[in-house]
Amino acid sequence: MSGIQDAINQAQAHAADVVANEANLAATDLIEGHVASSGQMKTFVKPTMTSVAASTGLLPRSTIYLKPTEHGMKIGKNKEMLQEFEAEIDLTDDVGFMLKHTIRFGNPAQYLSSYDGSGCNKGGTWGDALQKGRMAGKCTDPYFAAEIKLVLTKDLKMKEETLKAGAVVSYDTSSPSRFSDWSYFYDAAAKAGLVGQKVRVKVIAREINHNGNNWGTVSFEIIG
């Protein structure tokens, strides 16, 4: 439990620094403050496009998403299970992918993330999100996750629709095991001198079996 409490303390300190800096720069942006039931002082600062972008990630929520399962990969609302497809990833930080801290809590599982250690991707502060997770129970310590922008290199035909080449698909690693697959791929790309470049990859569905549980993940194979 000390891990999540340390993270809460760090997030609150970071948020306080951000509030102080923004208040010093533009005192008129300070809206109000109140004390929460937990005794924590919450200060609200007028959002800016910069602060919103820093807390909402790489891609808009309207972007079609990739969901791995133990049976294959689903894209958006399509029911068809894909085993592989080709895409391009720009291996430039905050252009083709963005790293973040994530927590998972509750049953069914809920996920909250922060890209800057101050704001939560679902609104509010990261410190508040960590407290919410801890109070809900079964909350993980913050772990690394990646939001990845996949650009299709050729038309992807499915039973319900065809996504044209150039379409963007969003993939969130969401769990530590899925981030491990991304990290393994990134290390291989770094050794090949491809970091900072656009890389063609094969996106492959992979099943994980552990302690009687099965779930899906995604691996990446460099093809050009």
C-alpha positions, -999 to +999 in steps of 0.1 A: +000+000+000+030+023+005+036+024-032+002+039-040+004+063-011+039+074-023+024+080-057-004+100-043+020+122-023+042+127-054+011+136-076-002+160-050+032+177-047+035+180-085-001+193-089+007+219-062+038+231-081+017+234-113-010+253-095+016+277-079+034+282-112+002+289-132-012+312-104+020+332-104+019+336-142-018+346-143-034+352-110-068+358-126-069+322-138-072+309-102-109+301-099-116+286-065-104+262-038-121+240-013-112+213+012-123+178+003-138+153+028-103+137+029-089+170+042-070+176+010-070+211-003-082+211-039-074+242-060-090+247-094-070+265-122-085+276-155-075+250-181-055+260-211-051+241-244-016+232-233-027+217-200-056+199-216-034+184-243-009+172-216-036+153-197-056+138-226-029+120-245-019+115-281-051+107-300-087+120-296-112+096-280-131+093-313-102+074-329-110+038-337-094+015-312-077-019-312-087-043-285-068-076-280-085-107-267-075-143-262-092-151-295-076-123-316-078-086-321-110-065-325-110-031-342-137-006-332-172-021-331-163-048-357-169-083-343-144-100-365-113-114-348-081-105-366-049-124-362-025-099-379-024-068-401+002-043-413+006-008-401+032+020-397+044+034-364+064+067-360+089+058-333+091+093-321+081+101-285+048+120-284+043+117-321+037+080-329+034+069-293+031+084-258+039+069-224+019+073-193+013+060-158-018+039-153-037+023-124-063-005-125-089-009-098-124-022-090-144-051-104-151-048-133-117-032-138-114+005-144-084+023-157-071+058-151-039+074-165-017+104-163+007+116-190+023+144-169+019+134-133-005+162-127-038+157-146-059+125-150-070+116-185-106+113-173-105+147-156-094+161-123-059+157-108-038+126-108-036+127-070-074+125-068-074+096-093-050+077-071-071+083-040-102+071-059-085+039-069-073+032-034-107+038-019-124+015-045-101-014-036-079-038-054-059-009-068-026-015-085+004+007-080+010+030-110+026+011-139+038+021-173+015+020-203+018+032-239-007+048-262+003+039-298-008+054-331-011+027-358-014+040-394-027+013-418-004+008-448-029-010-469-067-015-470-079-037-441-110-057-452-133-070-425-168-085-428-185-053-416-164-027-432-131-019-449-106+005-433-087+024-460-049+027-461-039+057-440-066+052-414-055+056-378-061+029-352-053+036-315-038+009-293-034+013-255-012-014-238-033-009-206-017-037-186+019-045-177+021-077-198+010-058-229+035-030-222+062-057-220+054-066-257+057-030-267+089-025-247+105-056-264+096-043-298+109-008-290+142-023-278+146-043-310+139-011-331+164+008-310+191-018-317+183-016-354+187+022-353+150+029-361+140+051-332+128+085-345+118+070-378+086+056-393+086+019-393+064-007-410+053-034-387+032-065-386+007-063-357+001-098-344-024-112-319-009-132-291-026-152-263-011-153-228-019-181-203-010-176-167-022-192-135-053-206-153-062-172-168-061-164-205-060-129-221-048-113-253-020-090-261-003-076-292+032-081-305+050-062-333+073-075-360+095-051-380+090-056-417+105-024-431 
